[in-house]
Amino acid sequence: MKINMKEFTGKCSCGREHTLAVEQIYLETGALDRISDILSSSSFAGYHNFVMICDDNTYQAAGKKVEQKIKDLRRIVLDSRNLHADEKGVAKVKETLDTMVDTDCLAAVGSGTIHDLTRYCAYERKIPFISIPTAASVDGYVSTVAAMSWYGFKRSMIAVSPILVIADSQVIANAPMRLTASGAGDLLGKYTALADWKITNLLNGEYICDRICRMEYDALESLKKSLKGLASGDIEAYEELMYGLLLSGLAMQMTGHSRPASGAEHHLAHFWEMAVINKELNAYHGEKVGVGLILVSEIYHRAAEYLRTGDFTVKGHVEIETDLIEGTFRNQELCENIKKTNTPNLLDTIRPGKLREKTEEIVELIEEIPDAEEIRRMLSSLQGAISLSDIGLDAQMKEKSARVAPYIRDRLTFLRILKYYDFYDKVIK
């Protein structure tokens, strides 16, 4: 299946004209066999000096075949042990890439980490790259930013989207189930991301696009219908999951930022990935997002119970918790970056009176999020992570993470807006 990019571009009812950087996407069984023909087409015929970036596992999964299909392909095969999308990973790629003269296009063969390293290096060299996913594990394949841990600070680094995606359904279906569960967790996280976006739009008029929201909800419905097929290894189910993850990436391109795909659940995941109050975790990004989703769902639904009663008060103003930030981020440079990220105070865009006025609508938006038990059932069907202990964290991390995580991004979520309510301390525990 060749995805029609025109479906997602052009003038929209939201008032904006959506554009995409990725030119073509192929998602089908046997897609790897078509690489030579695709690259020889007029769209990509100008590229002749490809360098493939992969790790030892993804080289076996797809890299060997890619070598057979792209003439004179050079390769960088990284050690998958302790490989991360960080300054050390970039240095490993650059060490070899700097010796490969005349490179005019990179090829990322792998999942999230390999793609973030490749897109960042492609951006630095001002050359394009093509994406060859080996698992339906994340939604960032067509992202325009690289999610990096940069000297301890979790950042979305300016990077580039692939110009071409070639996703072979059979390769993706052959990936370890843990990677598939990670992709499901990342995609399910859109439930709270979309709720955060809608609630913020409701309260302060932040831009939102209904068309993009529908895209994400359609992907979520397809995933729910595909869970049994994923568990049994059905190729079509894997194509549905991969398509949903790609749609999420396209949604981010259409808006020009990650708002449609990243909310409080991602802030928790990114906070844990910073390893500020926890050790570095041996867990995939989507696993952390899935667990973050479960915690956020619990918190939001508890908040909805208080909101329904009407028996609550709203503070007149909420200051940045500078003491909390300074007590958490002990590294001075990192701490200053966090404080800078929170200047000005995003909560100043919310009028307390509007919070009470929009109570009913907020509850309705929270009700669109599956409850924590349903999310656990969905992820459990794929043997996915469903608790803090599953990703290497203690249960006591929940409250501290919920308090601090909203401060690591300059983006408003309901997890941060909750600080206005007098029941805040009760719902985050």
Contacts in CASP RR format, 6 or more apart in sequence:
PFRMAT RR
TARGET T0000
AUTHOR 0000-0000-0000
METHOD contacts of the structure
MODEL  1
MKINMKEFTGKCSCGREHTLAVEQIYLETGALDRISDILSSSSFAGYHNF
VMICDDNTYQAAGKKVEQKIKDLRRIVLDSRNLHADEKGVAKVKETLDTM
VDTDCLAAVGSGTIHDLTRYCAYERKIPFISIPTAASVDGYVSTVAAMSW
YGFKRSMIAVSPILVIADSQVIANAPMRLTASGAGDLLGKYTALADWKIT
NLLNGEYICDRICRMEYDALESLKKSLKGLASGDIEAYEELMYGLLLSGL
AMQMTGHSRPASGAEHHLAHFWEMAVINKELNAYHGEKVGVGLILVSEIY
HRAAEYLRTGDFTVKGHVEIETDLIEGTFRNQELCENIKKTNTPNLLDTI
RPGKLREKTEEIVELIEEIPDAEEIRRMLSSLQGAISLSDIGLDAQMKEK
SARVAPYIRDRLTFLRILKYYDFYDKVIK
1 26 0 8 1.000
1 27 0 8 1.000
1 28 0 8 1.000
1 239 0 8 1.000
2 24 0 8 1.000
2 25 0 8 1.000
2 26 0 8 1.000
3 24 0 8 1.000
3 25 0 8 1.000
3 26 0 8 1.000
3 27 0 8 1.000
3 243 0 8 1.000
3 246 0 8 1.000
5 20 0 8 1.000
5 22 0 8 1.000
5 23 0 8 1.000
5 24 0 8 1.000
5 25 0 8 1.000
8 18 0 8 1.000
8 20 0 8 1.000
8 215 0 8 1.000
8 250 0 8 1.000
8 254 0 8 1.000
9 17 0 8 1.000
9 18 0 8 1.000
9 19 0 8 1.000
9 20 0 8 1.000
9 254 0 8 1.000
10 17 0 8 1.000
10 18 0 8 1.000
10 19 0 8 1.000
11 17 0 8 1.000
12 18 0 8 1.000
12 209 0 8 1.000
12 211 0 8 1.000
13 210 0 8 1.000
13 211 0 8 1.000
14 207 0 8 1.000
14 208 0 8 1.000
14 209 0 8 1.000
14 210 0 8 1.000
14 211 0 8 1.000
14 212 0 8 1.000
16 207 0 8 1.000
16 209 0 8 1.000
18 209 0 8 1.000
18 254 0 8 1.000
18 255 0 8 1.000
19 253 0 8 1.000
19 254 0 8 1.000
20 161 0 8 1.000
20 250 0 8 1.000
20 253 0 8 1.000
20 254 0 8 1.000
21 142 0 8 1.000
21 144 0 8 1.000
21 160 0 8 1.000
21 161 0 8 1.000
21 163 0 8 1.000
21 253 0 8 1.000
22 142 0 8 1.000
22 161 0 8 1.000
22 162 0 8 1.000
22 163 0 8 1.000
22 164 0 8 1.000
22 165 0 8 1.000
22 250 0 8 1.000
22 253 0 8 1.000
23 43 0 8 1.000
23 163 0 8 1.000
23 164 0 8 1.000
24 38 0 8 1.000
24 43 0 8 1.000
24 163 0 8 1.000
24 164 0 8 1.000
24 165 0 8 1.000
25 142 0 8 1.000
25 164 0 8 1.000
25 165 0 8 1.000
25 167 0 8 1.000
25 246 0 8 1.000
26 34 0 8 1.000
26 38 0 8 1.000
26 165 0 8 1.000
26 166 0 8 1.000
26 167 0 8 1.000
27 165 0 8 1.000
27 167 0 8 1.000
27 169 0 8 1.000
27 239 0 8 1.000
27 242 0 8 1.000
27 243 0 8 1.000
27 246 0 8 1.000
28 167 0 8 1.000
28 168 0 8 1.000
28 169 0 8 1.000
28 239 0 8 1.000
29 168 0 8 1.000
29 169 0 8 1.000
29 170 0 8 1.000
29 235 0 8 1.000
30 168 0 8 1.000
30 169 0 8 1.000
30 170 0 8 1.000
31 166 0 8 1.000
31 167 0 8 1.000
31 168 0 8 1.000
31 169 0 8 1.000
32 62 0 8 1.000
32 65 0 8 1.000
32 66 0 8 1.000
32 69 0 8 1.000
32 132 0 8 1.000
32 166 0 8 1.000
32 168 0 8 1.000
32 171 0 8 1.000
33 69 0 8 1.000
34 166 0 8 1.000
35 66 0 8 1.000
35 69 0 8 1.000
35 70 0 8 1.000
35 166 0 8 1.000
36 69 0 8 1.000
36 70 0 8 1.000
36 71 0 8 1.000
38 44 0 8 1.000
38 164 0 8 1.000
38 166 0 8 1.000
39 45 0 8 1.000
39 47 0 8 1.000
39 70 0 8 1.000
39 130 0 8 1.000
43 164 0 8 1.000
44 130 0 8 1.000
44 163 0 8 1.000
44 164 0 8 1.000
46 104 0 8 1.000
47 104 0 8 1.000
47 105 0 8 1.000
47 128 0 8 1.000
48 72 0 8 1.000
48 104 0 8 1.000
49 72 0 8 1.000
49 74 0 8 1.000
49 102 0 8 1.000
49 103 0 8 1.000
49 104 0 8 1.000
49 105 0 8 1.000
50 70 0 8 1.000
50 72 0 8 1.000
50 73 0 8 1.000
50 74 0 8 1.000
50 103 0 8 1.000
50 104 0 8 1.000
50 105 0 8 1.000
50 106 0 8 1.000
50 107 0 8 1.000
51 73 0 8 1.000
51 74 0 8 1.000
51 75 0 8 1.000
51 76 0 8 1.000
51 97 0 8 1.000
51 100 0 8 1.000
51 103 0 8 1.000
51 105 0 8 1.000
51 106 0 8 1.000
51 107 0 8 1.000
52 63 0 8 1.000
52 66 0 8 1.000
52 67 0 8 1.000
52 70 0 8 1.000
52 73 0 8 1.000
52 74 0 8 1.000
52 75 0 8 1.000
52 76 0 8 1.000
52 106 0 8 1.000
52 107 0 8 1.000
52 109 0 8 1.000
53 75 0 8 1.000
53 76 0 8 1.000
53 78 0 8 1.000
53 93 0 8 1.000
53 97 0 8 1.000
53 106 0 8 1.000
53 107 0 8 1.000
53 108 0 8 1.000
53 109 0 8 1.000
53 114 0 8 1.000
53 117 0 8 1.000
53 118 0 8 1.000
53 121 0 8 1.000
54 62 0 8 1.000
54 63 0 8 1.000
54 75 0 8 1.000
54 76 0 8 1.000
54 77 0 8 1.000
54 78 0 8 1.000
54 108 0 8 1.000
54 109 0 8 1.000
54 110 0 8 1.000
54 114 0 8 1.000
55 77 0 8 1.000
55 78 0 8 1.000
55 79 0 8 1.000
55 80 0 8 1.000
55 83 0 8 1.000
55 110 0 8 1.000
55 113 0 8 1.000
55 114 0 8 1.000
56 77 0 8 1.000
56 78 0 8 1.000
56 79 0 8 1.000
56 80 0 8 1.000
57 80 0 8 1.000
58 80 0 8 1.000
58 109 0 8 1.000
58 110 0 8 1.000
58 111 0 8 1.000
58 114 0 8 1.000
58 134 0 8 1.000
59 75 0 8 1.000
59 77 0 8 1.000
59 109 0 8 1.000
61 109 0 8 1.000
61 110 0 8 1.000
61 134 0 8 1.000
61 171 0 8 1.000
61 174 0 8 1.000
61 175 0 8 1.000
62 109 0 8 1.000
62 110 0 8 1.000
62 132 0 8 1.000
62 134 0 8 1.000
62 168 0 8 1.000
62 171 0 8 1.000
63 75 0 8 1.000
63 109 0 8 1.000
63 132 0 8 1.000
66 73 0 8 1.000
66 107 0 8 1.000
66 109 0 8 1.000
66 132 0 8 1.000
67 73 0 8 1.000
67 75 0 8 1.000
70 107 0 8 1.000
73 107 0 8 1.000
74 100 0 8 1.000
74 103 0 8 1.000
76 93 0 8 1.000
76 96 0 8 1.000
76 97 0 8 1.000
78 89 0 8 1.000
78 92 0 8 1.000
78 93 0 8 1.000
78 114 0 8 1.000
83 89 0 8 1.000
83 92 0 8 1.000
83 113 0 8 1.000
84 113 0 8 1.000
84 149 0 8 1.000
85 112 0 8 1.000
85 113 0 8 1.000
85 116 0 8 1.000
85 117 0 8 1.000
85 120 0 8 1.000
85 146 0 8 1.000
85 147 0 8 1.000
85 148 0 8 1.000
85 149 0 8 1.000
86 148 0 8 1.000
86 149 0 8 1.000
86 150 0 8 1.000
86 152 0 8 1.000
87 148 0 8 1.000
87 150 0 8 1.000
87 151 0 8 1.000
89 117 0 8 1.000
90 117 0 8 1.000
90 120 0 8 1.000
90 121 0 8 1.000
90 148 0 8 1.000
93 117 0 8 1.000
93 118 0 8 1.000
93 121 0 8 1.000
94 121 0 8 1.000
97 103 0 8 1.000
97 121 0 8 1.000
97 125 0 8 1.000
103 125 0 8 1.000
103 127 0 8 1.000
104 127 0 8 1.000
105 127 0 8 1.000
105 128 0 8 1.000
105 129 0 8 1.000
105 130 0 8 1.000
106 118 0 8 1.000
106 121 0 8 1.000
106 122 0 8 1.000
106 127 0 8 1.000
106 128 0 8 1.000
106 129 0 8 1.000
106 130 0 8 1.000
107 118 0 8 1.000
107 129 0 8 1.000
107 130 0 8 1.000
107 132 0 8 1.000
108 114 0 8 1.000
108 115 0 8 1.000
108 117 0 8 1.000
108 118 0 8 1.000
108 119 0 8 1.000
108 129 0 8 1.000
108 130 0 8 1.000
108 131 0 8 1.000
108 132 0 8 1.000
108 162 0 8 1.000
109 132 0 8 1.000
109 134 0 8 1.000
110 132 0 8 1.000
110 133 0 8 1.000
110 134 0 8 1.000
110 135 0 8 1.000
111 133 0 8 1.000
111 134 0 8 1.000
111 135 0 8 1.000
111 137 0 8 1.000
111 138 0 8 1.000
111 179 0 8 1.000
112 137 0 8 1.000
112 138 0 8 1.000
112 140 0 8 1.000
112 141 0 8 1.000
112 285 0 8 1.000
115 131 0 8 1.000
115 133 0 8 1.000
115 138 0 8 1.000
115 140 0 8 1.000
115 141 0 8 1.000
115 143 0 8 1.000
115 162 0 8 1.000
116 146 0 8 1.000
116 147 0 8 1.000
116 148 0 8 1.000
116 159 0 8 1.000
117 146 0 8 1.000
118 129 0 8 1.000
119 129 0 8 1.000
119 143 0 8 1.000
119 146 0 8 1.000
119 159 0 8 1.000
119 160 0 8 1.000
119 161 0 8 1.000
119 162 0 8 1.000
120 146 0 8 1.000
120 148 0 8 1.000
120 157 0 8 1.000
120 159 0 8 1.000
122 128 0 8 1.000
122 129 0 8 1.000
122 159 0 8 1.000
122 160 0 8 1.000
123 146 0 8 1.000
123 158 0 8 1.000
123 159 0 8 1.000
123 160 0 8 1.000
128 160 0 8 1.000
128 162 0 8 1.000
128 163 0 8 1.000
129 160 0 8 1.000
129 162 0 8 1.000
129 163 0 8 1.000
130 162 0 8 1.000
130 163 0 8 1.000
130 164 0 8 1.000
130 165 0 8 1.000
130 166 0 8 1.000
131 141 0 8 1.000
131 142 0 8 1.000
131 162 0 8 1.000
131 164 0 8 1.000
131 165 0 8 1.000
131 166 0 8 1.000
131 167 0 8 1.000
132 165 0 8 1.000
132 166 0 8 1.000
132 167 0 8 1.000
132 168 0 8 1.000
133 141 0 8 1.000
133 165 0 8 1.000
133 167 0 8 1.000
133 171 0 8 1.000
133 172 0 8 1.000
133 242 0 8 1.000
134 171 0 8 1.000
134 172 0 8 1.000
134 175 0 8 1.000
135 172 0 8 1.000
135 175 0 8 1.000
135 176 0 8 1.000
135 179 0 8 1.000
135 180 0 8 1.000
135 182 0 8 1.000
135 183 0 8 1.000
136 172 0 8 1.000
136 175 0 8 1.000
136 179 0 8 1.000
136 180 0 8 1.000
136 183 0 8 1.000
136 238 0 8 1.000
136 241 0 8 1.000
136 242 0 8 1.000
136 245 0 8 1.000
137 175 0 8 1.000
137 179 0 8 1.000
137 180 0 8 1.000
137 182 0 8 1.000
137 183 0 8 1.000
137 186 0 8 1.000
137 284 0 8 1.000
137 286 0 8 1.000
138 182 0 8 1.000
138 183 0 8 1.000
138 186 0 8 1.000
138 245 0 8 1.000
138 285 0 8 1.000
138 286 0 8 1.000
139 183 0 8 1.000
139 186 0 8 1.000
139 187 0 8 1.000
139 244 0 8 1.000
139 245 0 8 1.000
139 246 0 8 1.000
139 248 0 8 1.000
139 249 0 8 1.000
139 261 0 8 1.000
140 147 0 8 1.000
140 245 0 8 1.000
140 248 0 8 1.000
140 249 0 8 1.000
140 252 0 8 1.000
141 162 0 8 1.000
141 165 0 8 1.000
141 167 0 8 1.000
141 245 0 8 1.000
141 246 0 8 1.000
141 249 0 8 1.000
142 161 0 8 1.000
142 162 0 8 1.000
142 165 0 8 1.000
142 246 0 8 1.000
142 249 0 8 1.000
142 250 0 8 1.000
142 252 0 8 1.000
142 253 0 8 1.000
143 159 0 8 1.000
143 161 0 8 1.000
143 249 0 8 1.000
143 252 0 8 1.000
143 253 0 8 1.000
143 258 0 8 1.000
144 159 0 8 1.000
144 160 0 8 1.000
144 161 0 8 1.000
144 252 0 8 1.000
144 253 0 8 1.000
144 256 0 8 1.000
145 156 0 8 1.000
145 157 0 8 1.000
145 158 0 8 1.000
145 159 0 8 1.000
145 258 0 8 1.000
146 156 0 8 1.000
146 157 0 8 1.000
146 158 0 8 1.000
146 159 0 8 1.000
147 154 0 8 1.000
147 155 0 8 1.000
147 156 0 8 1.000
147 157 0 8 1.000
147 270 0 8 1.000
147 285 0 8 1.000
148 154 0 8 1.000
148 155 0 8 1.000
148 156 0 8 1.000
148 157 0 8 1.000
149 155 0 8 1.000
149 273 0 8 1.000
149 274 0 8 1.000
150 157 0 8 1.000
151 333 0 8 1.000
152 274 0 8 1.000
152 275 0 8 1.000
152 331 0 8 1.000
152 334 0 8 1.000
153 274 0 8 1.000
153 334 0 8 1.000
153 337 0 8 1.000
154 270 0 8 1.000
154 271 0 8 1.000
154 273 0 8 1.000
154 274 0 8 1.000
154 408 0 8 1.000
156 258 0 8 1.000
161 253 0 8 1.000
165 246 0 8 1.000
167 242 0 8 1.000
167 246 0 8 1.000
169 235 0 8 1.000
169 238 0 8 1.000
169 239 0 8 1.000
169 242 0 8 1.000
170 235 0 8 1.000
172 238 0 8 1.000
172 239 0 8 1.000
172 242 0 8 1.000
173 233 0 8 1.000
173 234 0 8 1.000
173 235 0 8 1.000
173 238 0 8 1.000
177 382 0 8 1.000
177 383 0 8 1.000
178 284 0 8 1.000
178 287 0 8 1.000
178 383 0 8 1.000
178 384 0 8 1.000
179 284 0 8 1.000
180 230 0 8 1.000
180 238 0 8 1.000
180 241 0 8 1.000
180 382 0 8 1.000
181 287 0 8 1.000
181 379 0 8 1.000
181 382 0 8 1.000
181 383 0 8 1.000
181 384 0 8 1.000
181 385 0 8 1.000
182 284 0 8 1.000
182 285 0 8 1.000
182 286 0 8 1.000
182 287 0 8 1.000
182 384 0 8 1.000
183 241 0 8 1.000
183 245 0 8 1.000
183 286 0 8 1.000
184 223 0 8 1.000
184 227 0 8 1.000
184 230 0 8 1.000
184 241 0 8 1.000
184 378 0 8 1.000
184 379 0 8 1.000
184 382 0 8 1.000
184 384 0 8 1.000
185 286 0 8 1.000
185 287 0 8 1.000
185 289 0 8 1.000
185 290 0 8 1.000
185 293 0 8 1.000
185 379 0 8 1.000
185 384 0 8 1.000
186 245 0 8 1.000
186 248 0 8 1.000
186 285 0 8 1.000
186 286 0 8 1.000
186 289 0 8 1.000
186 290 0 8 1.000
187 219 0 8 1.000
187 220 0 8 1.000
187 223 0 8 1.000
187 241 0 8 1.000
187 244 0 8 1.000
187 245 0 8 1.000
187 248 0 8 1.000
188 220 0 8 1.000
188 223 0 8 1.000
188 289 0 8 1.000
188 290 0 8 1.000
188 293 0 8 1.000
188 375 0 8 1.000
188 378 0 8 1.000
188 379 0 8 1.000
189 265 0 8 1.000
189 266 0 8 1.000
189 289 0 8 1.000
189 290 0 8 1.000
189 293 0 8 1.000
190 216 0 8 1.000
190 217 0 8 1.000
190 219 0 8 1.000
190 220 0 8 1.000
190 248 0 8 1.000
190 260 0 8 1.000
190 261 0 8 1.000
191 220 0 8 1.000
191 293 0 8 1.000
191 297 0 8 1.000
191 368 0 8 1.000
191 369 0 8 1.000
191 370 0 8 1.000
191 375 0 8 1.000
192 263 0 8 1.000
192 264 0 8 1.000
192 265 0 8 1.000
192 293 0 8 1.000
192 296 0 8 1.000
192 297 0 8 1.000
192 300 0 8 1.000
192 369 0 8 1.000
193 216 0 8 1.000
193 259 0 8 1.000
193 260 0 8 1.000
193 261 0 8 1.000
193 262 0 8 1.000
193 263 0 8 1.000
193 264 0 8 1.000
193 265 0 8 1.000
193 266 0 8 1.000
194 213 0 8 1.000
194 216 0 8 1.000
194 217 0 8 1.000
194 260 0 8 1.000
194 368 0 8 1.000
195 300 0 8 1.000
195 365 0 8 1.000
195 366 0 8 1.000
195 368 0 8 1.000
195 369 0 8 1.000
195 414 0 8 1.000
196 263 0 8 1.000
196 264 0 8 1.000
196 412 0 8 1.000
196 413 0 8 1.000
196 414 0 8 1.000
196 415 0 8 1.000
197 206 0 8 1.000
197 208 0 8 1.000
197 213 0 8 1.000
197 259 0 8 1.000
197 260 0 8 1.000
197 263 0 8 1.000
198 208 0 8 1.000
198 213 0 8 1.000
198 365 0 8 1.000
199 362 0 8 1.000
199 365 0 8 1.000
199 414 0 8 1.000
199 417 0 8 1.000
200 206 0 8 1.000
200 412 0 8 1.000
200 413 0 8 1.000
200 414 0 8 1.000
200 417 0 8 1.000
201 207 0 8 1.000
201 208 0 8 1.000
202 358 0 8 1.000
202 361 0 8 1.000
202 362 0 8 1.000
202 365 0 8 1.000
203 349 0 8 1.000
203 350 0 8 1.000
203 351 0 8 1.000
203 354 0 8 1.000
203 355 0 8 1.000
203 358 0 8 1.000
203 417 0 8 1.000
204 349 0 8 1.000
204 350 0 8 1.000
204 354 0 8 1.000
204 412 0 8 1.000
206 412 0 8 1.000
209 254 0 8 1.000
209 255 0 8 1.000
209 260 0 8 1.000
212 251 0 8 1.000
212 254 0 8 1.000
212 255 0 8 1.000
212 260 0 8 1.000
213 260 0 8 1.000
215 247 0 8 1.000
215 250 0 8 1.000
215 251 0 8 1.000
215 260 0 8 1.000
216 247 0 8 1.000
216 248 0 8 1.000
216 251 0 8 1.000
216 260 0 8 1.000
216 261 0 8 1.000
218 247 0 8 1.000
219 243 0 8 1.000
219 244 0 8 1.000
219 245 0 8 1.000
219 247 0 8 1.000
219 248 0 8 1.000
222 240 0 8 1.000
222 241 0 8 1.000
222 243 0 8 1.000
222 244 0 8 1.000
223 240 0 8 1.000
223 241 0 8 1.000
223 244 0 8 1.000
224 378 0 8 1.000
225 240 0 8 1.000
226 234 0 8 1.000
226 236 0 8 1.000
226 237 0 8 1.000
226 240 0 8 1.000
226 241 0 8 1.000
227 237 0 8 1.000
227 378 0 8 1.000
227 381 0 8 1.000
227 382 0 8 1.000
228 234 0 8 1.000
228 237 0 8 1.000
228 381 0 8 1.000
229 236 0 8 1.000
229 237 0 8 1.000
230 237 0 8 1.000
230 238 0 8 1.000
230 241 0 8 1.000
230 381 0 8 1.000
230 382 0 8 1.000
231 381 0 8 1.000
231 382 0 8 1.000
248 260 0 8 1.000
248 261 0 8 1.000
249 261 0 8 1.000
251 260 0 8 1.000
251 261 0 8 1.000
252 258 0 8 1.000
252 259 0 8 1.000
252 260 0 8 1.000
252 261 0 8 1.000
254 260 0 8 1.000
258 266 0 8 1.000
259 411 0 8 1.000
262 411 0 8 1.000
263 411 0 8 1.000
263 413 0 8 1.000
264 292 0 8 1.000
264 296 0 8 1.000
264 405 0 8 1.000
264 406 0 8 1.000
264 413 0 8 1.000
264 414 0 8 1.000
264 415 0 8 1.000
264 416 0 8 1.000
265 289 0 8 1.000
265 290 0 8 1.000
265 292 0 8 1.000
265 293 0 8 1.000
265 295 0 8 1.000
265 296 0 8 1.000
266 289 0 8 1.000
267 405 0 8 1.000
267 406 0 8 1.000
267 408 0 8 1.000
267 409 0 8 1.000
267 411 0 8 1.000
267 413 0 8 1.000
267 415 0 8 1.000
268 288 0 8 1.000
268 291 0 8 1.000
268 292 0 8 1.000
268 295 0 8 1.000
268 296 0 8 1.000
268 401 0 8 1.000
268 402 0 8 1.000
268 405 0 8 1.000
269 285 0 8 1.000
269 286 0 8 1.000
269 288 0 8 1.000
269 289 0 8 1.000
269 290 0 8 1.000
269 291 0 8 1.000
269 292 0 8 1.000
270 405 0 8 1.000
270 408 0 8 1.000
270 409 0 8 1.000
271 401 0 8 1.000
271 404 0 8 1.000
271 405 0 8 1.000
271 408 0 8 1.000
272 278 0 8 1.000
272 281 0 8 1.000
272 288 0 8 1.000
272 391 0 8 1.000
272 393 0 8 1.000
272 397 0 8 1.000
272 401 0 8 1.000
273 281 0 8 1.000
273 285 0 8 1.000
273 288 0 8 1.000
274 408 0 8 1.000
275 281 0 8 1.000
276 328 0 8 1.000
276 329 0 8 1.000
276 330 0 8 1.000
276 334 0 8 1.000
277 328 0 8 1.000
277 397 0 8 1.000
277 400 0 8 1.000
277 404 0 8 1.000
278 392 0 8 1.000
278 393 0 8 1.000
278 397 0 8 1.000
281 288 0 8 1.000
281 391 0 8 1.000
281 392 0 8 1.000
281 393 0 8 1.000
282 392 0 8 1.000
283 385 0 8 1.000
283 390 0 8 1.000
283 391 0 8 1.000
283 392 0 8 1.000
287 384 0 8 1.000
287 385 0 8 1.000
287 390 0 8 1.000
287 391 0 8 1.000
288 385 0 8 1.000
288 391 0 8 1.000
290 375 0 8 1.000
290 379 0 8 1.000
290 385 0 8 1.000
290 386 0 8 1.000
291 385 0 8 1.000
291 386 0 8 1.000
291 387 0 8 1.000
291 388 0 8 1.000
291 390 0 8 1.000
291 391 0 8 1.000
293 375 0 8 1.000
294 372 0 8 1.000
294 375 0 8 1.000
294 376 0 8 1.000
294 379 0 8 1.000
294 386 0 8 1.000
294 387 0 8 1.000
295 372 0 8 1.000
295 388 0 8 1.000
295 398 0 8 1.000
295 401 0 8 1.000
295 402 0 8 1.000
296 415 0 8 1.000
297 369 0 8 1.000
297 370 0 8 1.000
297 371 0 8 1.000
297 372 0 8 1.000
297 375 0 8 1.000
298 371 0 8 1.000
298 372 0 8 1.000
299 402 0 8 1.000
299 415 0 8 1.000
299 418 0 8 1.000
299 427 0 8 1.000
299 428 0 8 1.000
300 366 0 8 1.000
300 369 0 8 1.000
300 414 0 8 1.000
300 415 0 8 1.000
301 366 0 8 1.000
301 369 0 8 1.000
301 371 0 8 1.000
301 372 0 8 1.000
302 426 0 8 1.000
302 427 0 8 1.000
303 366 0 8 1.000
303 414 0 8 1.000
303 418 0 8 1.000
303 421 0 8 1.000
303 423 0 8 1.000
303 427 0 8 1.000
304 362 0 8 1.000
304 363 0 8 1.000
304 366 0 8 1.000
304 367 0 8 1.000
306 312 0 8 1.000
306 421 0 8 1.000
306 423 0 8 1.000
306 426 0 8 1.000
306 427 0 8 1.000
307 359 0 8 1.000
307 362 0 8 1.000
307 363 0 8 1.000
308 363 0 8 1.000
310 359 0 8 1.000
312 421 0 8 1.000
312 422 0 8 1.000
312 423 0 8 1.000
313 421 0 8 1.000
313 422 0 8 1.000
314 352 0 8 1.000
314 353 0 8 1.000
314 355 0 8 1.000
314 356 0 8 1.000
314 420 0 8 1.000
314 421 0 8 1.000
314 422 0 8 1.000
315 352 0 8 1.000
315 419 0 8 1.000
315 420 0 8 1.000
315 421 0 8 1.000
315 422 0 8 1.000
316 352 0 8 1.000
316 420 0 8 1.000
317 352 0 8 1.000
318 345 0 8 1.000
318 347 0 8 1.000
318 419 0 8 1.000
318 420 0 8 1.000
319 345 0 8 1.000
320 339 0 8 1.000
320 342 0 8 1.000
320 343 0 8 1.000
320 345 0 8 1.000
320 407 0 8 1.000
321 403 0 8 1.000
321 407 0 8 1.000
322 339 0 8 1.000
324 403 0 8 1.000
324 404 0 8 1.000
324 407 0 8 1.000
325 335 0 8 1.000
325 338 0 8 1.000
325 339 0 8 1.000
325 342 0 8 1.000
325 404 0 8 1.000
325 407 0 8 1.000
326 335 0 8 1.000
328 400 0 8 1.000
328 404 0 8 1.000
329 335 0 8 1.000
329 338 0 8 1.000
338 407 0 8 1.000
338 408 0 8 1.000
341 407 0 8 1.000
341 408 0 8 1.000
341 409 0 8 1.000
341 410 0 8 1.000
342 407 0 8 1.000
342 410 0 8 1.000
346 410 0 8 1.000
346 411 0 8 1.000
346 412 0 8 1.000
346 416 0 8 1.000
347 412 0 8 1.000
347 416 0 8 1.000
347 417 0 8 1.000
347 419 0 8 1.000
347 420 0 8 1.000
349 412 0 8 1.000
350 412 0 8 1.000
350 417 0 8 1.000
350 420 0 8 1.000
352 420 0 8 1.000
355 362 0 8 1.000
355 417 0 8 1.000
355 420 0 8 1.000
355 421 0 8 1.000
362 414 0 8 1.000
366 414 0 8 1.000
370 378 0 8 1.000
375 386 0 8 1.000
376 386 0 8 1.000
379 385 0 8 1.000
379 386 0 8 1.000
380 386 0 8 1.000
384 390 0 8 1.000
385 391 0 8 1.000
387 395 0 8 1.000
388 394 0 8 1.000
388 395 0 8 1.000
388 397 0 8 1.000
388 398 0 8 1.000
389 395 0 8 1.000
398 428 0 8 1.000
398 429 0 8 1.000
399 428 0 8 1.000
399 429 0 8 1.000
402 415 0 8 1.000
402 428 0 8 1.000
403 428 0 8 1.000
405 415 0 8 1.000
406 413 0 8 1.000
406 415 0 8 1.000
406 416 0 8 1.000
406 419 0 8 1.000
407 416 0 8 1.000
418 424 0 8 1.000
418 427 0 8 1.000
418 428 0 8 1.000
END
